[in-house]
């Protein structure tokens, strides 16, 4: 989480390389995941319909930010996409295996 007490804590005093920016984007993604978790937790912890609706809306906006940041990360580090695709393929194989097992029952 950022250090709000220091308004200059997030400033970088030079231009970052593509690799450094990609690493910074990974940290930004972690922040978005944390925000999603917090907003969702707070929404689940209230019975107030307006508060729940607002918190869920903000949570969903954070999920959109995840998509934007992931797209930017892939632009900055195209090799990352190959790894994401490989991981996606592994999960899809597992899903297919489970479907086959479910049909046999």
GIVEN-V152826 format. One record per residue. SS is DSSP state (A for helix, B for strand, O for the rest). PSI is psi in whole degrees, -180 to 180 (* if undefined). D_LAST is the distance of its C-alpha to the last C-alpha in Angstrom with 2 decimals. Layout:
ss=<SS & SS>
psi=<PSI & PSI>
d_last=<D_LAST & D_LAST>
This chain:
ss=<O & O & O & O & O & O & O & O & O & O & O & O & O & O & O & O & O & A & A & A & A & A & A & A & A & A & A & A & A & A & A & A & A & A & A & A & A & A & A & A & A & A & A & A & O & O & O & O & A & A & A & A & A & A & A & A & A & A & A & A & A & A & A & A & A & A & A & A & A & A & A & A & A & A & A & A & O & A & A & A & A & A & A & A & A & A & A & A & A & A & A & A & A & A & A & A & A & A & A & A & A & A & A & A & O>
psi=<149 & 158 & 97 & -21 & -27 & 105 & -11 & 8 & -33 & -5 & 140 & 128 & 14 & 169 & 137 & 152 & 167 & -41 & -42 & -40 & -40 & -42 & -39 & -39 & -37 & -40 & -40 & -39 & -41 & -40 & -39 & -42 & -41 & -42 & -42 & -47 & -45 & -48 & -40 & -42 & -44 & -38 & -40 & -21 & 7 & 151 & -2 & 116 & -37 & -46 & -44 & -46 & -45 & -46 & -40 & -37 & -45 & -42 & -44 & -32 & -37 & -36 & -37 & -39 & -37 & -45 & -41 & -45 & -39 & -41 & -43 & -41 & -43 & -37 & -45 & -33 & 81 & -26 & -27 & -38 & -41 & -41 & -42 & -45 & -40 & -45 & -40 & -42 & -41 & -43 & -40 & -37 & -44 & -40 & -43 & -41 & -43 & -36 & -42 & -42 & -40 & -33 & -27 & -21 & *>
d_last=<48.14 & 51.51 & 54.74 & 56.10 & 59.33 & 60.31 & 60.33 & 60.67 & 57.85 & 55.58 & 58.36 & 58.40 & 61.96 & 61.21 & 58.93 & 55.65 & 54.41 & 51.16 & 49.49 & 50.92 & 49.89 & 46.30 & 46.33 & 47.82 & 45.08 & 42.46 & 44.34 & 44.44 & 40.65 & 40.44 & 42.82 & 40.76 & 37.62 & 39.72 & 41.10 & 37.66 & 36.66 & 39.95 & 40.02 & 36.47 & 37.37 & 40.53 & 38.87 & 36.37 & 39.32 & 41.31 & 41.23 & 43.93 & 42.42 & 44.88 & 44.50 & 40.69 & 40.92 & 43.49 & 41.66 & 38.37 & 40.38 & 42.07 & 38.77 & 37.45 & 40.71 & 40.17 & 36.80 & 38.75 & 41.18 & 38.36 & 37.66 & 41.39 & 41.87 & 38.93 & 40.39 & 43.77 & 42.46 & 40.91 & 44.27 & 46.16 & 43.87 & 41.98 & 40.50 & 38.54 & 36.58 & 35.44 & 34.05 & 32.36 & 30.82 & 29.63 & 27.98 & 26.36 & 25.03 & 23.49 & 21.63 & 20.45 & 19.13 & 17.13 & 15.83 & 14.85 & 13.06 & 11.05 & 10.29 & 9.16 & 6.81 & 5.54 & 5.53 & 3.81 & 0.00>
